[in-house]
Amino acid sequence: MTILKSLVRGALERLGHPLATASIVLTDDARISALNRDYRESDQPTDVLSFPLADPESIADPSRPIFLGEIYISLETARSQARAARTAYPREVAHLVIHGLLHLLGHDHRTPAERRRMAAIEARLLRALCGTVAAMAPGRL
């Protein structure tokens, strides 16, 4: 779990929110499917769900300590996606953590432009944090 904390801290620092925090819940498809059904009316598993708890005004002030919210990641779905994409499982989990953090900070991907912007930020952060990602052994998540 220490590696995930380092990943979150590093990402938040690079995103200009060094005093922000978030909770990460590593779960399975059954739990994330229930959350997806209850909160998004989609009765199926998904890879990551973010639940923002900070108001946008608080997020706008990066000098202020703030709890951004919760990120739920299905490790089952992450493993399947990593296999399908032929990428390392820890890298997929890191990608989902960063994706969830961006949602907590107000980013979205409803339009093609938003998707491109969010994907570019994710790629930049994954490159910048590649040392932390490389230290994420599957059994140490």
C-alpha positions in Angstrom: 0.0 0.0 0.0 3.0 2.3 0.5 3.6 2.2 -3.2 0.1 3.4 -4.0 0.5 6.2 -1.5 3.7 7.3 -3.2 1.9 7.2 -6.6 -1.0 9.3 -5.3 1.4 11.8 -3.6 3.5 12.1 -6.7 0.6 12.5 -9.0 -1.1 15.2 -6.8 2.2 17.1 -6.5 2.6 17.1 -10.2 -1.0 18.2 -10.6 -0.4 21.2 -8.4 -2.3 19.8 -5.3 0.4 18.7 -2.9 -1.8 19.0 0.2 -4.7 17.1 -1.2 -5.5 13.5 -0.2 -7.8 10.8 -1.4 -8.9 7.3 -0.4 -8.3 4.3 -2.6 -10.3 1.1 -2.2 -9.1 -1.9 -4.0 -12.0 -4.2 -4.5 -13.4 -6.9 -6.8 -16.0 -7.0 -9.6 -18.9 -7.9 -7.4 -18.4 -4.9 -5.1 -17.7 -2.4 -7.9 -20.7 -3.8 -9.9 -23.0 -3.1 -6.9 -21.6 0.5 -6.6 -21.9 1.0 -10.3 -25.5 -0.2 -10.2 -26.4 2.0 -7.1 -24.7 5.2 -8.2 -24.5 5.0 -12.0 -27.5 2.8 -12.8 -25.2 0.4 -14.7 -25.4 -3.1 -13.3 -22.0 -4.4 -14.4 -18.5 -4.2 -13.3 -16.2 -1.3 -14.3 -12.6 -0.6 -13.8 -12.7 2.5 -11.6 -15.3 4.6 -9.9 -14.5 8.0 -8.3 -16.7 9.7 -5.7 -15.7 13.4 -5.4 -16.3 14.8 -2.0 -14.6 18.2 -2.3 -16.4 21.3 -3.6 -14.8 22.9 -6.7 -13.9 26.1 -4.8 -11.8 24.1 -2.4 -10.1 22.3 -5.2 -9.3 25.7 -6.9 -7.1 26.6 -3.9 -4.0 24.3 -4.1 -2.5 25.8 -0.9 -5.3 24.3 1.1 -5.3 20.8 2.6 -8.3 19.0 1.2 -9.8 15.5 1.1 -10.8 15.0 -2.6 -12.9 11.8 -2.2 -12.8 8.1 -2.8 -11.5 6.0 -5.7 -12.7 2.4 -6.1 -10.7 0.1 -8.3 -11.7 -3.4 -9.3 -8.5 -5.5 -9.3 -10.3 -8.2 -11.3 -11.2 -5.8 -14.1 -7.7 -4.2 -13.9 -6.1 -7.6 -14.4 -8.4 -8.5 -17.3 -7.7 -5.1 -19.0 -3.9 -5.5 -18.5 -4.0 -8.9 -20.1 -6.1 -7.6 -23.1 -3.9 -4.6 -23.6 -0.7 -6.8 -23.0 0.5 -4.3 -20.4 1.8 -5.0 -16.9 -0.9 -5.4 -14.3 0.7 -2.8 -11.8 0.8 -0.3 -14.7 -2.9 -0.8 -15.3 -3.6 -0.3 -11.6 -1.5 2.9 -11.6 -3.3 4.2 -14.7 -6.7 3.6 -12.9 -5.5 5.4 -9.8 -4.4 8.4 -11.9 -7.6 8.3 -13.9 -9.6 8.3 -10.6 -7.6 11.2 -9.2 -8.3 13.3 -12.3 -12.0 12.7 -11.9 -11.7 13.8 -8.2 -10.1 17.0 -9.5 -13.0 17.7 -11.9 -11.7 16.2 -15.1 -14.0 14.3 -17.3 -14.0 12.5 -20.7 -17.5 13.0 -22.1 -16.3 14.7 -25.3 -13.5 13.7 -27.7 -11.5 16.8 -26.6 -11.9 16.0 -22.9 -10.9 12.4 -23.6 -7.7 13.5 -25.4 -6.9 16.0 -22.7 -7.4 13.5 -19.9 -5.4 10.8 -21.8 -2.5 13.2 -22.3 -2.4 14.1 -18.6 -2.6 10.4 -17.7 0.3 9.5 -20.0 2.4 12.4 -18.8 1.9 11.4 -15.2 2.6 7.7 -15.8 5.9 8.7 -17.6 6.9 11.0 -14.7 6.1 8.4 -12.1 7.5 5.4 -14.0 9.9 4.6 -11.1 7.0 4.3 -8.6 4.9 2.3 -11.1 7.9 -0.1 -11.7 8.0 -0.7 -7.9 4.4 -1.8 -7.9 4.8 -5.6 -7.7 1.4 -7.4 -8.1 1.5 -8.8 -4.6 2.4 -5.5 -3.1 -0.6 -3.4 -4.3 
